[in-house]
Amino acid sequence: MGRAGRISRELDQRVVELQSLFEMSQVLNSSLQLNTILNNLLLTPMGRMMISRGMVLVTDESGGMTIKVIKGLDRDLLGKRIPVKIELSKPSRLADLEEEDCRLKRLFEEIRVELILPILSTRRTVGLIALGSKIGGEPFDTTEIEFLSSLSNIAATSIENALMFERLRDVNRRLDKKIQELNTLFDIGKELNSTLDPEKITNLLIYAVMGEMVVNRCVVFTRQNDSLQLTAAKGDIADTHALRKPGLIRSLGRISDPTIIDQTELPRTLSALKRMNFKVIVPMHIQEANKGFILLGEKINKNPYYPEELEFLSTLSNQAMISLENARLFEEALEKERMEEELNIARDIQRRLLPGSFPEIKGVEIVGMNIPSRHVGGDYYDCIQFDEGHIALTIADVSGKGVPASLLMSNLQASLHSLMTGDADISATVSRINDLIYAHTDYDRFITFFYAVLDVEQRSLLYVNAGHNPPYLVHEDGQCETLETGGLLLGMMPDREYEKEKIDLRPGDLLLLFTDGVTEAKDVKDREFEEQRLQELLIRNRHRTMAEIIKTVIDALTGFTAGAAQADDITMLGLKLESSTS
């Protein structure tokens, strides 16, 4: 054959190759499915050139290469990732690879690769085509290598488009999943917010989590009174005793982020979670504060937990925790409202136990008042007229505050009214009351008590002081006495005798009975009002009426304690005799 014939044959071969490349380009660009493109890319040269084996590797986002398609090789190679990438600018034989590419070179040697073709785009190496030898053993000639190189370059754009399509599809899949999760969160959120029953909220959370994650066990811990407690457990859990161990609960309380148990080094105290086949720990937060935990078992389909699933679980558990907190606050509000109602009733009852009015006797002024530090208190005063000539004056302070103190005060009032008569010996009366209080109260409950009987005609006072703040008796000339005769506080010891004392009153005398809430009232610097200040007030205002004197004391207390909360009741009962100059 002459030179012209050879040229003609070469031209015909070129035309055939170009036609083949054109057709291959149409095939490759007709699909956005990566596997379809790569299969066509590999099968075309293998069929045309009778090649025994081959593979296509695609560059991944992490900088390595992943085997995507194989023919004539072990299926175990499919999907294998090699964490290095060969940068080739042209087709190369195995022997031409540099040493730094030894990992891929070693793989190619094992599978007897003969020719490596880079798949090049304008920006980067998209992948590699690795081909074994021809079945007949002939080497690849220059024309074949040029054809394969052109084919790989044509495929580069199709592969990049397919990769972009896969990424977009993955993004859309994730977006669809996010939308589904948001819809799920919205639906579950409506259910969670439709009830204020903590047990129902917890069950809704558990069943929602188990359904979404397809798990066989779920445990919820919540923080109650600053300590974690096992609230609910559902599913295949044989024994929850291990979950209640203090060491496990303490270690669990230190976890602040969603945790995959098998992928995290946990404290030894949490090893029981692995033995019980729990896979995930999800904290439940409110405003960065850790309020509880969800423990999840293995998925029924054995799939792992993915980061986006942990994010979903965290959002759902936080939403449930808010619902639980709202339920708790609502229950507290209801309980507070019930207590307020009960305290209002108790306050009204207690107010009725105190005198609503005072005897009107010529030449004698009697005034009393009580300001409880809480809704109800433990202070008590009374003024009881036996007959036209005798009036009982009494004041008491029960130990403690609030409802318990008010109950004991009501017992005192009942005992006093049942035992007190005009002709009874006041020492014996106080002793009897002491025995009753001792017999019906605990050892840490006692009462300070002052009891006096005013003889209106004789202008005398017979009294017993059972451990109470000594009342002040201020004379018209400014002299001041304290009334201290008596004995121990009521309720301390049984069978006690109490001394009594009789004093004669003078015109203009002022007597003030008070509880320690007056003298121990504190200012913002924690300083007490003190007896000396009260005594000076009484002496300075002794010529005023009893009502004016008590108002003066209250005004002084209000000014002194401005801005400071008071811990005790304030109670006063005053007696004032008309002066000789009136």
C-alpha positions as CSV (number, residue, x, y, z in Angstrom):
1,M,0.0,0.0,0.0
2,G,1.4,3.4,-0.9
3,R,1.8,6.5,1.2
4,A,-1.5,7.9,-0.1
5,G,-3.3,4.7,1.0
6,R,-1.8,4.9,4.5
7,I,-2.8,8.5,4.9
8,S,-6.3,7.7,3.7
9,R,-6.6,4.9,6.2
10,E,-5.4,7.1,9.0
11,L,-7.9,9.8,8.1
12,D,-10.7,7.2,8.0
13,Q,-9.6,6.0,11.5
14,R,-9.5,9.6,12.8
15,V,-13.0,10.2,11.4
16,V,-14.2,7.0,13.1
17,E,-12.6,8.1,16.4
18,L,-14.0,11.5,16.2
19,Q,-17.4,10.1,15.4
20,S,-17.1,7.7,18.4
21,L,-16.0,10.6,20.6
22,F,-18.9,12.7,19.4
23,E,-21.4,9.9,20.1
24,M,-19.8,9.2,23.5
25,S,-20.0,12.9,24.4
26,Q,-23.8,12.8,23.6
27,V,-24.2,9.7,25.7
28,L,-22.2,11.1,28.7
29,N,-24.0,14.5,28.5
30,S,-27.4,12.9,28.3
31,S,-27.4,11.8,31.9
32,L,-26.8,13.4,35.3
33,Q,-26.4,10.1,37.1
34,L,-22.8,9.7,38.1
35,N,-22.8,5.9,38.0
36,T,-24.3,5.8,34.5
37,I,-21.7,8.3,33.2
38,L,-18.8,6.4,34.8
39,N,-20.0,3.0,33.6
40,N,-20.2,4.3,30.1
41,L,-16.9,5.9,30.4
42,L,-15.3,2.7,31.5
43,L,-17.1,0.2,29.4
44,T,-16.6,2.0,26.1
45,P,-12.7,1.7,26.0
46,M,-12.8,-1.7,27.7
47,G,-15.1,-3.1,25.0
48,R,-13.4,-1.3,22.1
49,M,-9.9,-2.3,23.1
50,M,-10.7,-5.6,24.8
51,I,-9.3,-4.5,28.2
52,S,-9.5,-7.1,30.9
53,R,-10.1,-4.9,34.0
54,G,-10.6,-1.3,35.0
55,M,-11.8,1.2,37.5
56,V,-12.8,4.8,37.8
57,L,-11.8,6.9,40.9
58,V,-13.4,10.2,41.6
59,T,-11.8,13.0,43.7
60,D,-13.8,13.6,46.9
61,E,-14.3,16.8,48.8
62,S,-11.8,15.8,51.4
63,G,-8.9,15.7,48.9
64,G,-8.7,11.9,48.6
65,M,-10.1,9.6,45.9
66,T,-13.0,7.1,46.0
67,I,-13.4,4.0,43.8
68,K,-16.8,4.5,42.2
69,V,-16.9,2.0,39.3
70,I,-15.0,-1.3,38.8
71,K,-15.0,-4.0,36.1
72,G,-13.2,-7.3,36.2
73,L,-12.1,-6.6,39.8
74,D,-13.0,-7.7,43.3
75,R,-16.3,-6.1,44.4
76,D,-14.8,-5.3,47.8
77,L,-12.9,-2.5,46.2
78,L,-16.1,-0.6,45.3
79,G,-16.5,2.4,47.5
80,K,-13.0,2.2,49.0
81,R,-11.4,5.5,49.8
82,I,-7.7,6.3,49.3
83,P,-6.8,9.4,51.3
84,V,-4.3,10.6,48.6
85,K,-4.7,12.1,45.2
86,I,-2.5,11.6,42.1
87,E,-2.0,14.8,40.2
88,L,-1.3,13.8,36.5
89,S,-1.3,16.1,33.6
90,K,-1.3,13.3,31.0
91,P,-1.9,9.6,30.6
92,S,0.8,7.6,32.5
93,R,1.9,4.1,32.9
94,L,2.2,2.5,36.3
95,A,6.0,2.8,36.4
96,D,5.8,6.5,35.8
97,L,4.0,7.3,39.1
98,E,6.0,9.2,41.7
99,E,7.0,7.7,45.0
100,E,4.7,10.1,47.0
101,D,1.8,8.4,45.3
102,C,2.9,5.0,46.7
103,R,-0.4,4.2,48.3
104,L,-2.3,4.4,45.1
105,K,0.6,2.9,43.2
106,R,0.6,-0.1,45.5
107,L,-3.1,-0.6,44.9
108,F,-2.6,-0.4,41.2
109,E,0.2,-2.9,41.3
110,E,-2.0,-5.4,43.2
111,I,-4.8,-5.2,40.6
112,R,-2.3,-5.1,37.7
113,V,-3.2,-1.7,36.3
114,E,-1.2,-0.8,33.2
115,L,-2.5,2.7,32.2
116,I,-3.7,5.6,34.3
117,L,-5.6,8.4,32.6
118,P,-6.4,11.7,34.5
119,I,-9.9,13.1,34.1
120,L,-9.1,16.8,33.8
121,S,-11.3,19.8,33.9
122,T,-10.2,23.4,33.5
123,R,-10.0,23.8,37.3
124,R,-8.8,20.5,38.8
125,T,-8.3,16.7,38.5
126,V,-11.8,15.3,38.6
127,G,-10.7,11.7,38.8
128,L,-8.7,8.8,37.3
129,I,-9.4,6.0,34.9
130,A,-7.2,3.0,35.7
131,L,-7.1,0.3,33.0
132,G,-5.5,-3.2,33.0
133,S,-3.9,-4.8,30.1
134,K,-5.6,-5.9,26.9
135,I,-6.8,-9.4,26.7
136,G,-4.4,-10.1,23.8
137,G,-1.5,-8.6,25.6
138,E,-0.8,-5.9,23.1
139,P,0.5,-2.6,24.4
140,F,-1.5,0.6,24.1
141,D,-0.4,2.5,21.1
142,T,-0.2,6.2,20.7
143,T,-3.5,6.5,18.9
144,E,-5.3,4.5,21.5
145,I,-3.9,6.6,24.3
146,E,-4.8,9.8,22.5
147,F,-8.4,8.5,22.1
148,L,-8.6,7.5,25.8
149,S,-7.2,10.9,26.8
150,S,-9.8,12.7,24.7
151,L,-12.5,10.5,26.1
152,S,-11.5,11.2,29.7
153,N,-11.4,15.0,29.0
154,I,-14.8,14.9,27.4
155,A,-16.1,13.1,30.4
156,A,-14.7,15.6,32.9
157,T,-17.5,18.1,32.4
158,S,-20.2,15.4,32.6
159,I,-18.7,14.0,35.8
160,E,-18.5,17.5,37.3
161,N,-22.1,18.2,36.3
162,A,-23.2,14.8,37.9
163,L,-21.2,15.6,41.0
164,M,-22.9,19.0,41.2
165,F,-26.3,17.3,40.7
166,E,-25.5,14.8,43.5
167,R,-24.6,17.6,45.8
168,L,-27.7,19.5,44.9
169,R,-29.8,16.4,45.4
170,D,-28.1,15.8,48.7
171,V,-28.8,19.4,49.7
172,N,-32.4,19.1,48.7
173,R,-32.7,15.8,50.6
174,R,-31.3,17.5,53.7
175,L,-33.7,20.4,53.2
176,D,-36.6,18.0,52.8
177,K,-35.5,16.3,56.0
178,K,-35.2,19.6,57.7
179,I,-38.7,20.6,56.6
180,Q,-40.0,17.2,57.8
181,E,-38.2,17.7,61.1
182,L,-39.6,21.3,61.4
183,N,-43.1,20.0,60.7
184,T,-42.6,17.2,63.2
185,L,-41.3,19.7,65.8
186,F,-44.3,22.0,65.1
187,D,-46.8,19.1,65.5
188,I,-45.2,17.8,68.6
189,G,-44.8,21.3,70.0
190,K,-48.6,21.8,69.6
191,E,-49.2,18.6,71.5
192,L,-46.6,19.5,74.2
193,N,-48.2,23.0,74.7
194,S,-51.7,21.6,74.8
195,T,-51.3,20.2,78.3
196,L,-49.8,21.2,81.7
197,D,-49.6,17.6,82.9
198,P,-45.9,16.8,83.4
199,E,-46.5,13.0,83.0
200,K,-48.3,13.5,79.7
201,I,-45.6,15.9,78.4
202,T,-42.9,13.3,79.3
203,N,-44.8,10.5,77.6
204,L,-45.4,12.6,74.5
205,L,-41.6,13.4,74.3
206,I,-40.7,9.7,74.7
207,Y,-43.1,8.4,72.1
208,A,-42.2,11.1,69.6
209,V,-38.4,10.4,70.0
210,M,-38.9,6.6,69.8
211,G,-41.1,7.0,66.7
212,E,-38.8,9.5,64.9
213,M,-35.5,7.7,65.6
214,V,-37.0,4.1,65.5
215,V,-35.4,3.1,68.8
216,N,-36.3,0.4,71.2
217,R,-35.6,2.2,74.5
218,C,-35.8,5.7,75.9
219,V,-35.1,7.1,79.4
220,V,-35.8,10.7,80.6
221,F,-34.1,12.3,83.6
222,T,-35.3,15.7,84.9
223,R,-33.8,18.0,87.5
224,Q,-36.0,18.3,90.5
225,N,-35.0,20.3,93.6
226,D,-31.5,20.7,92.1
227,S,-31.0,16.9,91.7
228,L,-31.4,14.6,88.7
229,Q,-34.1,12.0,89.0
230,L,-35.2,9.2,86.7
231,T,-38.6,10.5,85.5
232,A,-39.6,7.9,82.9
233,A,-38.3,4.8,81.1
234,K,-39.9,3.1,78.1
235,G,-39.0,0.1,76.0
236,D,-36.7,-2.8,76.5
237,I,-35.2,-2.0,79.9
238,A,-34.9,-5.0,82.2
239,D,-33.7,-3.1,85.3
240,T,-33.6,0.6,86.0
241,H,-31.6,0.2,89.3
242,A,-28.3,0.8,87.6
243,L,-29.7,4.1,86.2
244,R,-30.4,5.4,89.7
245,K,-26.9,5.0,91.1
246,P,-25.6,8.3,92.5
247,G,-22.3,8.0,90.7
248,L,-23.9,7.6,87.3
249,I,-26.3,10.4,87.9
250,R,-23.5,12.8,89.1
251,S,-21.5,12.0,85.9
252,L,-24.5,12.3,83.7
253,G,-25.2,15.8,85.1
254,R,-21.8,17.0,83.9
255,I,-22.5,16.4,80.2
256,S,-23.4,19.6,78.4
257,D,-23.7,18.6,74.7
258,P,-25.4,15.8,72.8
259,T,-23.1,12.8,73.0
260,I,-22.8,9.6,71.0
261,I,-21.7,7.1,73.6
262,D,-19.7,4.7,71.4
263,Q,-17.7,7.7,70.0
264,T,-16.9,9.4,73.3
265,E,-14.6,8.6,76.1
266,L,-16.9,8.6,79.1
267,P,-16.2,8.4,82.9
268,R,-16.1,4.8,84.3
269,T,-19.3,5.7,86.3
270,L,-21.2,5.8,82.9
271,S,-20.0,2.4,81.7
272,A,-23.4,0.9,82.6
273,L,-24.9,2.9,79.8
274,K,-22.8,0.9,77.3
275,R,-23.6,-2.4,78.9
276,M,-27.3,-1.5,78.7
277,N,-26.8,-0.7,75.0
278,F,-27.6,3.0,75.2
279,K,-26.2,5.0,72.2
280,V,-27.0,8.6,72.8
281,I,-27.1,11.2,75.6
282,V,-29.1,14.4,74.9
283,P,-29.1,17.2,77.5
284,M,-32.3,19.2,77.9
285,H,-31.7,22.9,78.3
286,I,-33.5,26.0,79.3
287,Q,-31.5,29.2,78.7
288,E,-28.2,27.4,78.8
289,A,-29.2,25.7,82.1
290,N,-29.1,21.9,82.1
291,K,-32.5,20.7,83.3
292,G,-32.5,17.0,82.3
293,F,-31.4,14.3,79.9
294,I,-32.7,11.8,77.3
295,L,-31.0,8.5,76.9
296,L,-31.6,6.6,73.7
297,G,-30.9,3.0,72.8
298,E,-29.8,1.5,69.5
299,K,-31.9,2.0,66.4
300,I,-34.0,-1.0,65.4
301,N,-32.4,-0.8,61.9
302,K,-28.9,-0.7,63.5
303,N,-28.1,2.6,61.7
304,P,-25.8,5.1,63.4
305,Y,-26.9,8.4,64.8
306,Y,-26.1,11.3,62.5
307,P,-25.2,14.9,63.6
308,E,-28.4,16.3,62.1
309,E,-30.4,13.8,64.2
310,L,-28.6,14.9,67.3
311,E,-29.6,18.5,66.5
312,F,-33.2,17.5,66.0
313,L,-33.2,15.6,69.3
314,S,-31.7,18.5,71.1
315,T,-34.3,21.0,69.7
316,L,-37.1,18.6,70.5
317,S,-35.9,17.9,74.1
318,N,-35.4,21.6,74.8
319,Q,-38.9,22.3,73.6
320,A,-40.2,19.6,75.9
321,M,-38.2,20.9,78.8
322,I,-39.8,24.3,78.3
323,S,-43.2,22.7,78.4
324,L,-42.2,20.8,81.6
325,E,-41.0,24.0,83.2
326,N,-44.2,25.8,82.3
327,A,-46.2,22.9,83.8
328,R,-44.0,23.2,87.0
329,L,-44.5,27.0,87.2
330,F,-48.2,26.6,86.7
331,E,-48.4,24.0,89.4
332,E,-46.4,26.3,91.7
333,A,-48.8,29.2,90.9
334,L,-51.8,27.0,91.7
335,E,-50.2,25.8,94.9
336,K,-49.3,29.4,95.9
337,E,-52.9,30.5,95.1
338,R,-54.2,27.6,97.3
339,M,-51.8,28.6,100.1
340,E,-52.8,32.3,99.7
341,E,-56.4,31.3,100.0
342,E,-55.8,29.2,103.1
343,L,-53.6,31.9,104.7
344,N,-56.3,34.5,104.0
345,I,-58.7,32.3,105.8
346,A,-56.2,31.7,108.7
347,R,-55.6,35.5,108.9
348,D,-59.2,36.2,109.1
349,I,-59.7,33.6,111.8
350,Q,-56.7,35.0,113.7
351,R,-57.9,38.5,113.4
352,R,-61.2,37.5,115.0
353,L,-59.3,36.0,118.0
354,L,-57.8,39.5,118.7
355,P,-60.1,42.0,120.4
356,G,-62.1,44.1,118.0
357,S,-62.8,46.8,120.6
358,F,-61.7,47.9,124.1
359,P,-63.6,48.7,127.3
360,E,-64.6,52.3,127.7
361,I,-63.9,53.2,131.4
362,K,-63.8,56.7,132.7
363,G,-60.2,57.8,133.4
364,V,-58.7,54.7,131.7
365,E,-57.6,54.4,128.1
366,I,-56.8,51.0,126.6
367,V,-55.5,50.7,123.0
368,G,-53.9,47.7,121.2
369,M,-52.7,46.8,117.7
370,N,-51.0,43.9,115.8
371,I,-49.0,43.9,112.6
372,P,-48.1,40.4,111.5
373,S,-44.8,40.0,109.5
374,R,-46.6,37.4,107.4
375,H,-50.2,36.6,106.6
376,V,-50.5,35.0,110.0
377,G,-48.3,35.3,113.0
378,G,-47.6,34.1,116.5
379,D,-48.2,37.3,118.5
380,Y,-51.3,37.5,120.7
381,Y,-52.9,40.2,122.9
382,D,-56.3,40.4,124.6
383,C,-58.3,42.7,126.8
384,I,-61.2,41.0,128.7
385,Q,-63.5,42.8,131.1
386,F,-64.7,40.4,133.8
387,D,-67.0,43.0,135.4
388,E,-67.2,46.7,135.8
389,G,-64.3,46.7,138.2
390,H,-61.8,44.2,136.7
391,I,-60.1,44.0,133.3
392,A,-57.6,41.3,132.2
393,L,-54.7,42.5,130.0
394,T,-52.5,39.9,128.3
395,I,-49.9,39.7,125.6
396,A,-47.9,36.7,124.3
397,D,-45.4,35.7,121.7
398,V,-45.3,32.2,120.3
399,S,-42.0,30.8,119.1
400,G,-41.7,30.4,115.3
401,K,-43.6,32.1,112.5
402,G,-46.4,31.5,110.1
403,V,-49.2,29.0,110.4
404,P,-47.6,26.7,113.1
405,A,-47.2,29.7,115.4
406,S,-50.7,31.0,114.7
407,L,-52.1,27.5,115.6
408,L,-50.3,27.5,118.9
409,M,-51.5,31.1,119.5
410,S,-55.1,30.0,119.0
411,N,-54.6,27.2,121.5
412,L,-53.3,29.7,124.0
413,Q,-56.3,31.9,123.4
414,A,-58.7,29.1,123.9
415,S,-56.9,27.9,127.1
416,L,-56.8,31.4,128.5
417,H,-60.5,32.1,127.9
418,S,-61.6,28.8,129.5
419,L,-59.5,29.2,132.6
420,M,-59.7,33.0,133.2
421,T,-62.3,34.2,135.7
422,G,-62.5,37.3,137.8
423,D,-61.9,35.5,141.1
424,A,-59.3,33.0,139.9
425,D,-55.8,33.2,141.2
426,I,-53.6,34.4,138.4
427,S,-50.6,32.4,139.4
428,A,-52.6,29.2,139.4
429,T,-54.1,30.2,136.0
430,V,-50.7,30.8,134.4
431,S,-49.4,27.5,135.9
432,R,-52.4,25.6,134.5
433,I,-51.9,27.1,131.0
434,N,-48.2,26.2,131.2
435,D,-49.1,22.5,131.8
436,L,-51.6,22.5,128.9
437,I,-49.1,24.0,126.5
438,Y,-46.3,21.6,127.6
439,A,-48.6,18.6,127.2
440,H,-49.7,19.4,123.7
441,T,-46.7,20.9,122.0
442,D,-43.2,19.7,120.9
443,Y,-40.1,20.4,123.0
444,D,-39.0,23.2,120.6
445,R,-42.3,25.2,121.0
446,F,-42.8,27.7,123.8
447,I,-44.6,30.9,124.5
448,T,-43.6,34.1,126.3
449,F,-46.6,35.4,128.2
450,F,-47.7,38.4,130.3
451,Y,-50.9,38.4,132.2
452,A,-52.3,41.1,134.4
453,V,-55.6,42.1,136.0
454,L,-56.5,45.7,136.4
455,D,-58.6,46.7,139.5
456,V,-60.4,49.8,138.2
457,E,-61.6,51.1,141.5
458,Q,-58.4,50.4,143.5
459,R,-56.2,51.6,140.5
460,S,-54.0,48.6,141.1
461,L,-52.5,45.9,138.8
462,L,-51.8,42.3,139.6
463,Y,-49.6,40.6,137.1
464,V,-47.5,37.5,136.2
465,N,-44.7,37.6,133.6
466,A,-43.9,34.2,132.1
467,G,-40.6,35.0,130.3
468,H,-42.1,37.9,128.3
469,N,-40.4,41.2,127.4
470,P,-41.0,43.2,130.6
471,P,-43.6,45.9,130.0
472,Y,-42.7,49.5,130.7
473,L,-44.6,51.4,133.4
474,V,-43.9,55.1,132.9
475,H,-45.0,57.5,135.6
476,E,-46.1,61.0,135.1
477,D,-42.8,62.4,136.5
478,G,-40.9,60.4,133.8
479,Q,-39.7,57.6,136.0
480,C,-39.8,54.2,134.3
481,E,-40.3,50.7,135.8
482,T,-40.2,47.2,134.2
483,L,-42.7,44.4,135.3
484,E,-40.6,41.3,135.5
485,T,-42.0,39.1,138.3
486,G,-43.2,35.7,137.2
487,G,-41.3,32.6,136.0
488,L,-40.3,30.5,133.0
489,L,-41.7,30.7,129.5
490,L,-44.9,28.6,129.0
491,G,-44.3,25.1,127.7
492,M,-40.7,24.7,128.8
493,M,-41.3,22.5,131.9
494,P,-44.4,21.1,133.6
495,D,-45.6,21.8,137.2
496,R,-44.0,25.2,137.5
497,E,-45.1,27.8,140.0
498,Y,-45.3,31.4,139.0
499,E,-44.9,34.5,141.3
500,K,-47.3,37.3,141.1
501,E,-46.9,41.0,142.0
502,K,-49.3,43.7,142.8
503,I,-48.5,47.3,142.0
504,D,-50.4,50.5,142.7
505,L,-51.0,52.8,139.8
506,R,-50.8,56.6,139.9
507,P,-52.7,59.2,138.0
508,G,-51.0,59.7,134.6
509,D,-49.3,56.3,134.6
510,L,-48.6,54.8,131.2
511,L,-48.2,51.0,130.8
512,L,-47.1,49.5,127.5
513,L,-47.1,45.7,126.8
514,F,-45.1,44.8,123.6
515,T,-43.6,41.8,121.8
516,D,-39.9,41.6,120.7
517,G,-41.0,42.5,117.2
518,V,-40.9,46.1,118.4
519,T,-37.5,46.3,120.0
520,E,-35.8,43.8,117.6
521,A,-37.1,45.6,114.4
522,K,-34.0,46.1,112.1
523,D,-32.9,48.9,109.7
524,V,-31.1,48.3,106.4
525,K,-27.8,48.1,108.3
526,D,-29.2,45.2,110.5
527,R,-29.2,47.4,113.6
528,E,-32.1,46.8,116.1
529,F,-34.6,49.4,117.4
530,E,-33.7,48.3,121.0
531,E,-35.4,48.8,124.3
532,Q,-33.6,52.0,125.1
533,R,-35.1,53.8,122.1
534,L,-38.6,52.6,122.9
535,Q,-38.3,53.6,126.5
536,E,-37.1,57.1,125.5
537,L,-40.0,57.4,123.2
538,L,-42.5,56.5,125.9
539,I,-41.0,59.0,128.4
540,R,-40.8,61.8,125.9
541,N,-44.5,61.3,124.8
542,R,-45.9,60.3,128.2
543,H,-48.3,63.2,128.4
544,R,-50.1,62.3,125.1
545,T,-53.0,59.9,124.8
546,M,-52.4,56.2,124.5
547,A,-53.6,56.1,120.9
548,E,-51.2,58.9,120.1
549,I,-48.3,57.2,121.9
550,I,-48.8,53.9,120.0
551,K,-49.0,55.8,116.7
552,T,-45.8,57.6,117.5
553,V,-44.0,54.3,118.2
554,I,-45.3,52.9,114.9
555,D,-44.2,56.0,113.0
556,A,-40.7,55.7,114.6
557,L,-40.5,52.0,113.7
558,T,-41.6,52.7,110.1
559,G,-38.9,55.4,109.7
560,F,-36.3,53.3,111.3
561,T,-36.9,50.1,109.3
562,A,-37.5,51.8,105.9
563,G,-36.3,49.6,103.1
564,A,-35.7,46.5,105.4
565,A,-37.9,43.5,105.5
566,Q,-39.0,42.5,109.0
567,A,-39.0,38.9,110.3
568,D,-41.3,39.3,113.3
569,D,-44.7,40.4,114.2
570,I,-45.2,43.8,115.9
571,T,-47.8,43.8,118.7
572,M,-48.5,46.4,121.4
573,L,-51.2,46.8,124.1
574,G,-51.2,50.1,126.1
575,L,-53.0,51.3,129.3
576,K,-53.1,55.0,130.2
577,L,-54.6,56.5,133.4
578,E,-56.0,60.0,133.4
579,S,-53.5,62.4,135.0
580,S,-54.2,64.4,138.1
581,T,-54.2,67.7,136.2
582,S,-56.8,66.6,133.6
